[in-house]
Amino acid sequence: MADTSEFDTLAVRTGIHRSQFGEHSEAMYLTSSFVFENAAQAAARFTGGAEGNIYSRFTNPTVSAFQERLAALEGAEACVATASGMSAILATAMTVLKAGDHVLCSASVFGSTVQLFSNILGKFGVETTFVAGASVAAWEGALRPDTKLLFVETPSNPLTEIADIAALAAVARSAGALLAVDNCFCTPALQQPLKLGADLVIHSATKYLDGQGRVLGGAVVGPRGAVMDGVYGFLRTAGPSLSPFNAWVLLKGLETLRIRMDAQSQAALQLAQWLERHTGIERVYYPGLPSHPQYALAKKQQRLGGAVVSFEVKGGRETAWRVVDETRMISITANLGDTKTTITHPATTTHGRISAEARKAAGIGEGLLRVAVGLESLGDIQADLERGLS
């Protein structure tokens, strides 16, 4: 598509390369390998002298279509799709880092991200320091000569903490490091980190990019050199590949991305406002509320507040589990980004494998619940929560 096309057009039209059959919907290429016309063509493709598909671990037309479309939506030059969001983070780390390097990561991130940086990469000589995501001074103060990567979720999981992407990009540049932003909660429909100075954008396509809880997927988006010379090389060798079937499902999800994000964000704001007035609630975390500590920043760098609302109930774990257990419609699952509303208790699910000290540092209390608002009637969502809250 032309660069002048608007977001909704890009979401529907980018990445379509019709076959000789002239299909209207994108084709699904379920094949492990591709046939060459002759030995010379095979040799040229393997050495990079000629473009074309070789093997679906790293080249597949359906996966390429998804990569083209997501790159267009993020305003990026390139995208490499991966098997999951965590494999996208791993691919980025394995490309950017080596033994002896240092990472700065926001303290309030997904529990598996903490495990990856602390335990897995730590075994290979990569050290990670966790800092307060919203404090630019904390990031600056934790910089070291060997800092190579700044990694941040914004909004964060599950407290929806907002980090100043433009300010962190400047911090990263001053240290000769890269800034990678996990854009899972907002998607490019609500936030485009590259335009704010980020070097790389990470996605768990499993979440809102799919939007209906059907498949796993991930992606790394950014400049052609960093993505194709770096992350693509790791994917080609190590193979955390996105399946063509999953890529096709994700392509269809992108077509309705903005519509879903707008509707779910609007419902989430109304739910957050209702929860904030509820006598059984200690505190609500939602970027669209004036009470949110980074409300002004969220208004500046996000189009809407997103679809995730977290809140602290009075009474700790006992009350929190009662709210979860009393639901009849809302799905009790740690996944998010679905058209179906979900609820989880982060301290014992998404962040259950990290230490109590790490949870405390990240602000994950025993009374905290996270609701990812879907497309059901708002009144039905409220009634389902009220059953346990009352």
C-alpha positions as CSV (number, residue, x, y, z in Angstrom):
1,M,0.0,0.0,0.0
2,A,1.0,3.6,-0.5
3,D,2.6,5.4,2.5
4,T,-0.3,7.8,2.4
5,S,-2.9,5.1,3.3
6,E,-4.6,5.5,6.7
7,F,-4.4,3.0,9.5
8,D,-7.7,1.2,8.8
9,T,-6.8,0.8,5.1
10,L,-3.4,-0.6,6.0
11,A,-4.9,-3.0,8.4
12,V,-7.1,-4.5,5.7
13,R,-5.0,-4.2,2.5
14,T,-1.3,-4.4,3.3
15,G,0.6,-7.7,2.6
16,I,-1.8,-9.0,0.0
17,H,0.1,-10.7,-2.9
18,R,-2.4,-12.7,-4.9
19,S,-1.5,-16.0,-6.5
20,Q,-2.3,-17.0,-10.1
21,F,-5.7,-18.0,-8.8
22,G,-6.7,-14.4,-7.9
23,E,-8.0,-15.1,-4.5
24,H,-9.6,-12.2,-2.6
25,S,-8.9,-13.3,0.9
26,E,-5.2,-13.9,1.8
27,A,-4.0,-17.4,0.9
28,M,-2.7,-19.8,3.5
29,Y,0.5,-21.5,2.5
30,L,0.8,-24.7,4.5
31,T,4.0,-26.1,3.2
32,S,7.3,-26.8,4.9
33,S,9.5,-26.1,1.8
34,F,9.5,-24.5,-1.6
35,V,10.6,-25.8,-5.0
36,F,13.3,-24.1,-7.1
37,E,13.4,-23.8,-10.9
38,N,17.0,-25.0,-11.0
39,A,20.2,-25.4,-9.0
40,A,21.4,-21.9,-9.7
41,Q,18.2,-20.4,-8.3
42,A,18.4,-22.6,-5.2
43,A,22.0,-21.5,-4.6
44,A,21.1,-17.8,-5.1
45,R,18.3,-18.0,-2.6
46,F,20.3,-19.8,0.0
47,T,23.2,-17.2,-0.2
48,G,20.8,-14.2,-0.2
49,G,21.7,-13.3,-3.8
50,A,18.0,-13.7,-4.9
51,E,14.8,-13.1,-3.0
52,G,12.3,-15.8,-2.6
53,N,11.0,-18.5,-0.3
54,I,13.2,-21.4,0.9
55,Y,11.9,-23.1,4.0
56,S,9.0,-22.1,6.2
57,R,11.1,-21.9,9.3
58,F,12.2,-18.5,8.1
59,T,10.4,-17.7,4.8
60,N,6.7,-18.3,4.1
61,P,4.3,-16.1,2.1
62,T,1.6,-16.1,4.7
63,V,4.0,-15.2,7.5
64,S,5.5,-12.5,5.3
65,A,2.1,-11.0,4.7
66,F,1.5,-10.7,8.5
67,Q,5.0,-9.2,8.9
68,E,4.3,-6.6,6.1
69,R,1.0,-5.6,7.6
70,L,2.1,-5.2,11.2
71,A,5.2,-3.2,10.1
72,A,2.9,-0.9,8.2
73,L,0.7,-0.4,11.2
74,E,3.6,0.4,13.4
75,G,5.1,2.7,10.9
76,A,8.2,0.5,10.7
77,E,10.5,-0.7,7.9
78,A,10.5,-4.3,8.9
79,C,9.0,-7.0,11.1
80,V,10.0,-10.5,12.1
81,A,7.2,-12.7,13.4
82,T,7.9,-15.4,16.0
83,A,6.1,-18.3,17.7
84,S,5.0,-16.2,20.8
85,G,5.5,-12.9,22.5
86,M,8.1,-14.4,24.8
87,S,10.1,-15.8,21.9
88,A,10.0,-12.3,20.4
89,I,11.7,-11.0,23.6
90,L,14.2,-13.8,23.6
91,A,15.0,-13.3,19.9
92,T,15.7,-9.6,20.6
93,A,17.8,-10.4,23.6
94,M,19.9,-13.0,21.8
95,T,20.5,-10.6,19.0
96,V,21.3,-7.5,21.0
97,L,23.2,-9.0,24.0
98,K,26.2,-11.0,24.8
99,A,27.9,-12.2,27.9
100,G,29.0,-9.3,30.1
101,D,26.3,-7.0,28.9
102,H,23.8,-5.2,31.1
103,V,20.1,-4.7,30.7
104,L,17.8,-2.2,32.4
105,C,14.2,-3.4,32.6
106,S,11.1,-1.8,34.1
107,A,10.2,-3.5,37.4
108,S,6.5,-3.8,36.6
109,V,6.6,-6.3,33.7
110,F,5.0,-9.7,32.9
111,G,6.3,-12.4,35.2
112,S,7.8,-14.5,32.4
113,T,9.8,-11.5,31.2
114,V,11.3,-11.2,34.7
115,Q,12.2,-14.9,34.6
116,L,13.8,-14.6,31.2
117,F,16.0,-11.7,32.1
118,S,16.8,-12.7,35.6
119,N,17.2,-16.5,35.4
120,I,17.7,-17.6,31.9
121,L,19.8,-14.8,30.5
122,G,21.6,-14.5,33.8
123,K,23.0,-18.0,33.4
124,F,24.8,-16.7,30.3
125,G,26.4,-13.7,31.9
126,V,23.8,-11.1,31.1
127,E,23.0,-9.0,34.1
128,T,19.6,-7.2,34.6
129,T,18.7,-4.4,36.8
130,F,15.0,-3.7,37.4
131,V,14.0,0.0,37.8
132,A,10.9,2.0,38.4
133,G,9.4,2.3,35.0
134,A,7.8,5.7,35.4
135,S,10.9,7.3,36.9
136,V,13.3,8.6,34.2
137,A,15.8,9.5,36.9
138,A,15.8,5.9,38.0
139,W,16.7,4.7,34.6
140,E,19.4,7.4,34.3
141,G,20.8,6.5,37.7
142,A,21.0,2.8,36.9
143,L,22.9,3.2,33.6
144,R,26.3,1.5,33.4
145,P,29.1,1.6,30.7
146,D,28.0,-2.0,29.7
147,T,24.3,-1.2,29.5
148,K,23.2,-2.3,26.0
149,L,19.4,-2.6,26.2
150,L,16.5,-0.8,27.9
151,F,13.3,-2.8,28.0
152,V,10.0,-1.4,29.1
153,E,6.3,-2.4,29.0
154,T,4.0,0.6,28.7
155,P,1.3,0.3,29.9
156,S,2.8,-2.3,32.2
157,N,1.3,-5.7,33.2
158,P,-0.7,-5.6,35.4
159,L,-0.6,-2.1,37.0
160,T,-0.8,-0.1,33.7
161,E,2.2,2.0,34.7
162,I,3.1,4.4,31.9
163,A,6.7,5.0,30.9
164,D,7.8,8.1,29.0
165,I,9.0,6.5,25.8
166,A,10.5,9.7,24.3
167,A,12.5,10.4,27.5
168,L,13.7,6.8,27.8
169,A,14.7,6.9,24.1
170,A,16.9,9.8,24.9
171,V,18.4,8.0,27.9
172,A,19.2,5.0,25.7
173,R,20.8,7.1,23.1
174,S,23.0,8.8,25.7
175,A,24.4,5.4,26.7
176,G,24.7,4.0,23.2
177,A,22.0,1.4,24.1
178,L,18.8,0.4,22.4
179,L,15.2,1.0,23.7
180,A,12.8,-1.9,23.2
181,V,9.1,-1.3,24.0
182,D,6.6,-4.0,24.7
183,N,3.5,-2.6,23.0
184,C,1.2,-5.5,23.9
185,F,-1.5,-3.6,25.8
186,C,-1.9,-0.8,23.4
187,T,-1.0,-2.2,19.9
188,P,-0.3,0.3,17.1
189,A,-4.0,1.2,17.1
190,L,-3.4,3.2,20.3
191,Q,0.3,3.8,20.5
192,Q,3.3,3.8,18.1
193,P,6.5,3.7,20.1
194,L,8.8,4.1,17.0
195,K,7.4,7.5,16.4
196,L,8.3,8.4,20.0
197,G,11.9,7.3,19.6
198,A,12.0,3.6,20.5
199,D,14.4,1.4,18.5
200,L,12.4,-1.8,18.6
201,V,8.8,-2.7,19.3
202,I,7.8,-6.1,20.8
203,H,4.4,-7.8,20.4
204,S,2.7,-10.7,21.9
205,A,0.4,-11.2,18.9
206,T,-1.4,-13.7,21.0
207,K,-3.2,-10.9,22.7
208,Y,-5.0,-8.0,20.9
209,L,-3.5,-8.5,17.5
210,D,-5.4,-11.8,17.2
211,G,-8.1,-10.5,19.5
212,Q,-10.1,-13.6,19.9
213,G,-7.8,-15.9,21.9
214,R,-7.2,-18.4,19.0
215,V,-3.5,-18.7,18.4
216,L,0.0,-17.9,19.7
217,G,2.3,-15.4,18.0
218,G,4.8,-12.7,18.5
219,A,6.8,-10.1,16.6
220,V,9.7,-7.7,16.6
221,V,9.2,-4.5,14.7
222,G,11.7,-1.8,13.8
223,P,14.3,-0.5,11.3
224,R,15.3,-2.9,8.5
225,G,18.9,-3.2,9.7
226,A,18.2,-4.0,13.3
227,V,15.4,-6.4,12.5
228,M,16.5,-8.1,9.3
229,D,20.2,-8.2,9.9
230,G,19.8,-9.1,13.5
231,V,16.6,-10.7,14.7
232,Y,15.9,-12.4,11.4
233,G,19.3,-14.1,11.5
234,F,18.5,-15.5,14.9
235,L,15.1,-16.7,13.8
236,R,16.6,-18.4,10.7
237,T,19.1,-20.3,12.8
238,A,17.3,-21.0,16.1
239,G,13.8,-21.4,14.7
240,P,11.2,-19.8,17.1
241,S,9.0,-19.6,14.0
242,L,5.4,-18.5,13.6
243,S,3.3,-21.1,11.8
244,P,1.6,-20.1,8.5
245,F,-1.8,-21.0,10.0
246,N,-1.3,-18.8,13.0
247,A,0.0,-16.0,10.7
248,W,-3.2,-16.3,8.6
249,V,-5.4,-16.0,11.7
250,L,-3.4,-13.0,12.9
251,L,-3.8,-11.3,9.5
252,K,-7.6,-11.6,9.9
253,G,-7.3,-10.2,13.4
254,L,-5.5,-7.1,12.3
255,E,-8.4,-6.2,10.0
256,T,-10.6,-5.3,13.0
257,L,-7.8,-4.2,15.4
258,R,-8.7,-0.5,15.7
259,I,-12.5,-1.2,15.9
260,R,-11.9,-3.7,18.8
261,M,-9.4,-1.5,20.6
262,D,-11.7,1.5,20.5
263,A,-14.7,-0.4,21.7
264,Q,-12.9,-2.3,24.5
265,S,-11.0,0.8,25.6
266,Q,-14.2,2.8,25.9
267,A,-15.8,0.0,28.0
268,A,-12.7,-0.3,30.1
269,L,-12.8,3.4,31.0
270,Q,-16.5,3.1,32.1
271,L,-15.7,0.0,34.1
272,A,-12.7,1.7,35.8
273,Q,-14.9,4.7,36.7
274,W,-17.5,2.3,38.2
275,L,-14.9,0.5,40.2
276,E,-13.4,3.7,41.5
277,R,-16.8,4.5,43.1
278,H,-17.3,1.1,44.6
279,T,-16.9,0.8,48.4
280,G,-15.2,-2.6,48.2
281,I,-12.3,-1.2,46.1
282,E,-9.1,0.1,47.6
283,R,-7.6,1.5,44.4
284,V,-8.0,1.3,40.6
285,Y,-5.2,1.3,38.0
286,Y,-6.3,2.6,34.6
287,P,-4.4,5.1,32.4
288,G,-7.7,6.8,31.4
289,L,-8.5,7.9,34.9
290,P,-7.4,11.3,36.2
291,S,-6.3,9.5,39.4
292,H,-3.7,7.5,37.5
293,P,-0.2,8.8,38.4
294,Q,0.8,9.1,34.7
295,Y,-2.6,10.2,33.4
296,A,-1.2,13.3,31.6
297,L,1.6,11.2,30.0
298,A,-0.9,8.5,28.9
299,K,-3.0,11.2,27.2
300,K,0.1,12.4,25.4
301,Q,1.5,9.2,24.0
302,Q,-1.6,7.0,23.8
303,R,-4.8,7.5,21.8
304,L,-7.0,5.8,24.4
305,G,-6.4,4.1,27.8
306,G,-6.5,0.5,26.6
307,A,-8.7,-2.4,27.7
308,V,-7.0,-3.6,30.8
309,V,-8.2,-2.5,34.3
310,S,-6.5,-3.6,37.5
311,F,-7.8,-2.9,40.9
312,E,-7.0,-3.6,44.6
313,V,-9.9,-5.0,46.6
314,K,-10.3,-4.6,50.3
315,G,-9.5,-7.8,52.2
316,G,-6.5,-9.1,50.4
317,R,-6.3,-12.5,48.8
318,E,-9.4,-13.9,50.4
319,T,-11.6,-11.2,49.0
320,A,-9.8,-11.2,45.6
321,W,-10.3,-15.0,45.2
322,R,-13.9,-14.6,46.2
323,V,-14.5,-12.1,43.4
324,V,-12.8,-14.4,40.9
325,D,-14.8,-17.5,42.1
326,E,-18.1,-15.7,42.1
327,T,-18.0,-14.8,38.5
328,R,-20.3,-16.7,36.2
329,M,-19.7,-15.0,32.8
330,I,-16.1,-13.6,33.0
331,S,-13.5,-16.1,32.0
332,I,-11.0,-17.1,34.7
333,T,-7.8,-17.1,32.7
334,A,-4.5,-15.3,32.7
335,N,-4.7,-14.5,29.0
336,L,-5.9,-11.2,27.8
337,G,-6.7,-9.4,24.5
338,D,-9.8,-11.5,23.8
339,T,-13.3,-10.4,22.9
340,K,-14.3,-12.3,26.0
341,T,-13.6,-10.5,29.3
342,T,-11.0,-12.3,31.5
343,I,-10.0,-12.0,35.1
344,T,-6.9,-13.2,36.9
345,H,-5.2,-12.8,40.3
346,P,-1.7,-11.8,39.2
347,A,0.1,-12.6,42.5
348,T,-0.7,-16.3,42.1
349,T,-0.8,-16.6,38.3
350,T,1.1,-14.3,35.9
351,H,3.6,-13.3,38.7
352,G,3.3,-16.4,40.9
353,R,6.7,-17.8,39.9
354,I,8.7,-14.7,40.9
355,S,9.8,-14.1,44.5
356,A,7.6,-12.4,47.1
357,E,10.3,-9.6,47.2
358,A,10.1,-9.1,43.5
359,R,6.3,-9.0,43.6
360,K,6.4,-6.4,46.3
361,A,8.9,-4.3,44.4
362,A,6.6,-4.5,41.4
363,G,3.6,-3.5,43.4
364,I,1.8,-6.8,42.9
365,G,-0.3,-7.2,46.1
366,E,-2.5,-10.1,47.3
367,G,-5.6,-8.0,46.8
368,L,-4.8,-7.1,43.2
369,L,-7.1,-8.3,40.3
370,R,-6.6,-7.7,36.6
371,V,-9.6,-7.6,34.3
372,A,-9.1,-7.4,30.5
373,V,-12.4,-6.0,29.2
374,G,-14.0,-7.7,26.2
375,L,-16.9,-6.9,24.0
376,E,-19.8,-8.1,26.2
377,S,-22.4,-5.7,27.6
378,L,-20.8,-3.5,30.2
379,G,-23.7,-4.0,32.5
380,D,-23.2,-7.7,32.4
381,I,-19.5,-7.4,33.2
382,Q,-20.3,-5.1,36.2
383,A,-23.0,-7.5,37.5
384,D,-20.6,-10.4,37.3
385,L,-18.0,-8.5,39.4
386,E,-20.5,-7.2,41.8
387,R,-21.5,-10.7,42.8
388,G,-18.1,-11.2,44.5
389,L,-17.6,-7.6,45.6
390,S,-20.8,-7.5,47.5
